Amino acid sequence: MPSYLRQLFGMLLLSNSMSRPECVWEATWILLSDDILHEERRILDNPEAELTNDELKNRCLQKLENLLKGCGRTLYDFPTMPTPVFNEEEVDNTNRLICEELRYNRCSLSKEHEQLLVKLTSEQKLVYDRIIKSVNEDKGGFFFLYGHGGTGKTFIWRTLSSAIRCKGDIVLTVASSGIASLLLLGGRTSHSRFAIPLNATEDSTCNIKQGTPLSKLIVKTKLIIWDEAPMMHRYCFEALDRTLRDILRFKDASNLDRLFGGKTVVLGGDFRQILPVIPKGTRQDIVNVTLNSSYLWNHCQVLKLTKNIRLERNQVDSHLNDLRQFSDWILAIGDGMIGNSVDGIDKVHIPDDLIINNCDDPICRLWKVHIRIF
């Protein structure tokens, strides 16, 4: 068994039985580490998990180092032998939340990332580069990806997630609603993931305590993606900000004064769509609780997507102009540029080419048109 072979190798080191132990190591490291990948797959409960040769060597050297320390020695006592790298960010095998976030097949994610990356439009590529640079620099950042439906926000989330997860790092993908979270790989609702109070106030914090599995997961997280953010009360974002500052200040005291504790956070959505629901609230009440009324908004970098990829996909050139006109018309309604107000009720004129005429059952006709399109 590999564990016994490692013990034998350790005994040979301790007894100085090898004149060139580094040569023996290079010739036998595959045998010595033969059980490590199986162990990793069992811990992560992922039969498709993979480790590179460098990672296998490092894990094996770590086990040898622990074996030698039990005998009062260390690999550093043997100058010709390679030494392991013990990273403080090593996986906590007892933390179920961390193991779940590391169950992804890194090889398949790497291939997926390459495929997605070449499909990005120039507009999407600028957004991707901006966010991934912030993640790689590990200095924190707060972004809002603003784009109407069909501009490719979910496609950006997939590309970012695969880029980070294929390196063995953690991305937390959440959404404000359960339906939206289903579109995200590993997605959860924001209340479920961050334990946000249901009735948040201006002084609320998330129910996350220091030293818990969830707090350790957040410490190891490289990026937080929050989709459909505009429909959430601003107190939810402020509660997460206070909580992350409190959790991450124990890692670095300066994180207490940094937005979201120095983590890179990306929000996405469209303010033309559903805003926070305030029972019996006025227009002013609703505006006052939206994200861009929060103190966080002054520190947010707004990134925009304007090209409707969904409408133009798989369409012939003769239809593109009609699709663009329809898209512009929909956006103009959302911006309040079309229609007039009568007694406080906005009325919008529907173009004749969008109306189904001369039909006994318009609903049935609409259903047939829908089937023909899709």
Solvent accessible surface area in square Angstrom, and as a share of the most:
residue,aa,sasa,rsa
1,M,161,0.72
2,P,17,0.11
3,S,43,0.28
4,Y,142,0.54
5,L,69,0.34
6,R,19,0.07
7,Q,87,0.38
8,L,98,0.49
9,F,7,0.03
10,G,1,0.01
11,M,121,0.54
12,L,56,0.28
13,L,4,0.02
14,L,45,0.22
15,S,69,0.44
16,N,115,0.59
17,S,70,0.45
18,M,31,0.14
19,S,113,0.73
20,R,158,0.58
21,P,12,0.08
22,E,47,0.21
23,C,59,0.35
24,V,53,0.31
25,W,3,0.01
26,E,99,0.45
27,A,85,0.66
28,T,38,0.22
29,W,29,0.10
30,I,113,0.57
31,L,105,0.52
32,L,7,0.03
33,S,5,0.03
34,D,98,0.51
35,D,40,0.21
36,I,3,0.02
37,L,43,0.21
38,H,125,0.56
39,E,56,0.25
40,E,18,0.08
41,R,72,0.26
42,R,154,0.56
43,I,45,0.23
44,L,10,0.05
45,D,91,0.47
46,N,13,0.07
47,P,105,0.66
48,E,102,0.46
49,A,6,0.04
50,E,64,0.29
51,L,23,0.11
52,T,78,0.45
53,N,95,0.49
54,D,110,0.57
55,E,47,0.21
56,L,27,0.14
57,K,52,0.22
58,N,33,0.17
59,R,53,0.19
60,C,0,0.00
61,L,10,0.05
62,Q,19,0.09
63,K,61,0.26
64,L,0,0.00
65,E,4,0.02
66,N,88,0.45
67,L,64,0.32
68,L,0,0.00
69,K,117,0.50
70,G,70,0.67
71,C,78,0.47
72,G,66,0.64
73,R,84,0.31
74,T,34,0.20
75,L,0,0.00
76,Y,142,0.54
77,D,65,0.34
78,F,19,0.08
79,P,126,0.79
80,T,83,0.48
81,M,9,0.04
82,P,51,0.32
83,T,52,0.30
84,P,8,0.05
85,V,100,0.58
86,F,107,0.44
87,N,80,0.41
88,E,148,0.66
89,E,67,0.30
90,E,66,0.30
91,V,43,0.25
92,D,38,0.20
93,N,82,0.42
94,T,126,0.73
95,N,4,0.02
96,R,157,0.57
97,L,28,0.14
98,I,0,0.00
99,C,11,0.07
100,E,67,0.30
101,E,12,0.05
102,L,26,0.13
103,R,100,0.37
104,Y,43,0.16
105,N,31,0.16
106,R,61,0.22
107,C,68,0.40
108,S,59,0.38
109,L,11,0.05
110,S,42,0.27
111,K,132,0.56
112,E,48,0.21
113,H,29,0.13
114,E,109,0.49
115,Q,111,0.49
116,L,8,0.04
117,L,51,0.25
118,V,124,0.71
119,K,133,0.57
120,L,19,0.10
121,T,38,0.22
122,S,95,0.61
123,E,48,0.22
124,Q,7,0.03
125,K,71,0.30
126,L,130,0.64
127,V,6,0.04
128,Y,14,0.05
129,D,56,0.29
130,R,116,0.42
131,I,0,0.00
132,I,24,0.12
133,K,124,0.53
134,S,13,0.09
135,V,12,0.07
136,N,98,0.50
137,E,83,0.37
138,D,95,0.49
139,K,142,0.60
140,G,22,0.21
141,G,19,0.18
142,F,5,0.02
143,F,5,0.02
144,F,1,0.00
145,L,0,0.00
146,Y,51,0.19
147,G,4,0.03
148,H,17,0.08
149,G,31,0.30
150,G,7,0.07
151,T,1,0.01
152,G,17,0.17
153,K,23,0.10
154,T,47,0.27
155,F,50,0.21
156,I,0,0.00
157,W,2,0.01
158,R,106,0.39
159,T,0,0.00
160,L,0,0.00
161,S,5,0.03
162,S,4,0.02
163,A,4,0.03
164,I,6,0.03
165,R,5,0.02
166,C,24,0.14
167,K,123,0.52
168,G,27,0.26
169,D,45,0.23
170,I,5,0.03
171,V,0,0.00
172,L,1,0.01
173,T,5,0.03
174,V,0,0.00
175,A,0,0.00
176,S,16,0.10
177,S,34,0.22
178,G,39,0.37
179,I,144,0.73
180,A,11,0.08
181,S,8,0.05
182,L,147,0.73
183,L,119,0.59
184,L,12,0.06
185,L,95,0.47
186,G,36,0.35
187,G,22,0.21
188,R,85,0.31
189,T,42,0.24
190,S,0,0.00
191,H,53,0.24
192,S,60,0.39
193,R,12,0.05
194,F,0,0.00
195,A,32,0.25
196,I,8,0.04
197,P,43,0.27
198,L,153,0.76
199,N,135,0.69
200,A,20,0.15
201,T,75,0.44
202,E,107,0.48
203,D,117,0.60
204,S,17,0.11
205,T,73,0.42
206,C,7,0.04
207,N,115,0.59
208,I,16,0.08
209,K,143,0.61
210,Q,80,0.35
211,G,53,0.51
212,T,45,0.26
213,P,73,0.46
214,L,29,0.14
215,S,3,0.02
216,K,86,0.36
217,L,0,0.00
218,I,0,0.00
219,V,38,0.22
220,K,39,0.16
221,T,2,0.01
222,K,70,0.30
223,L,1,0.00
224,I,0,0.00
225,I,0,0.00
226,W,1,0.00
227,D,9,0.04
228,E,48,0.22
229,A,0,0.00
230,P,4,0.02
231,M,63,0.28
232,M,17,0.08
233,H,48,0.21
234,R,53,0.19
235,Y,44,0.17
236,C,7,0.04
237,F,1,0.00
238,E,6,0.03
239,A,0,0.00
240,L,0,0.00
241,D,1,0.01
242,R,68,0.25
243,T,6,0.04
244,L,0,0.00
245,R,49,0.18
246,D,58,0.30
247,I,3,0.02
248,L,2,0.01
249,R,90,0.33
250,F,130,0.54
251,K,109,0.46
252,D,64,0.33
253,A,83,0.64
254,S,57,0.37
255,N,10,0.05
256,L,86,0.43
257,D,120,0.62
258,R,77,0.28
259,L,36,0.18
260,F,1,0.01
261,G,2,0.02
262,G,12,0.12
263,K,25,0.11
264,T,4,0.03
265,V,0,0.00
266,V,0,0.00
267,L,1,0.00
268,G,0,0.00
269,G,0,0.00
270,D,7,0.04
271,F,41,0.17
272,R,83,0.30
273,Q,87,0.38
274,I,117,0.59
275,L,53,0.26
276,P,6,0.04
277,V,125,0.72
278,I,46,0.24
279,P,114,0.72
280,K,210,0.89
281,G,24,0.23
282,T,83,0.48
283,R,205,0.75
284,Q,127,0.56
285,D,60,0.31
286,I,48,0.24
287,V,75,0.43
288,N,71,0.36
289,V,21,0.12
290,T,5,0.03
291,L,0,0.00
292,N,69,0.36
293,S,48,0.31
294,S,6,0.04
295,Y,94,0.36
296,L,0,0.00
297,W,57,0.20
298,N,130,0.67
299,H,115,0.51
300,C,19,0.11
301,Q,70,0.31
302,V,61,0.35
303,L,14,0.07
304,K,120,0.51
305,L,4,0.02
306,T,90,0.52
307,K,102,0.43
308,N,20,0.10
309,I,49,0.25
310,R,151,0.55
311,L,45,0.22
312,E,38,0.17
313,R,147,0.54
314,N,145,0.74
315,Q,76,0.34
316,V,90,0.52
317,D,119,0.62
318,S,85,0.55
319,H,93,0.41
320,L,33,0.17
321,N,87,0.44
322,D,88,0.46
323,L,35,0.18
324,R,113,0.41
325,Q,109,0.48
326,F,78,0.32
327,S,13,0.08
328,D,89,0.46
329,W,45,0.16
330,I,80,0.41
331,L,35,0.17
332,A,22,0.17
333,I,59,0.30
334,G,41,0.39
335,D,77,0.40
336,G,61,0.59
337,M,149,0.67
338,I,59,0.30
339,G,48,0.46
340,N,101,0.52
341,S,72,0.46
342,V,71,0.41
343,D,140,0.73
344,G,70,0.68
345,I,112,0.57
346,D,107,0.56
347,K,119,0.50
348,V,50,0.29
349,H,140,0.62
350,I,73,0.37
351,P,42,0.27
352,D,106,0.55
353,D,124,0.64
354,L,79,0.39
355,I,79,0.40
356,I,56,0.29
357,N,90,0.46
358,N,158,0.81
359,C,43,0.26
360,D,154,0.80
361,D,74,0.38
362,P,65,0.41
363,I,131,0.67
364,C,54,0.32
365,R,104,0.38
366,L,102,0.51
367,W,156,0.55
368,K,120,0.51
369,V,37,0.21
370,H,83,0.37
371,I,99,0.50
372,R,173,0.63
373,I,119,0.60
374,F,182,0.76
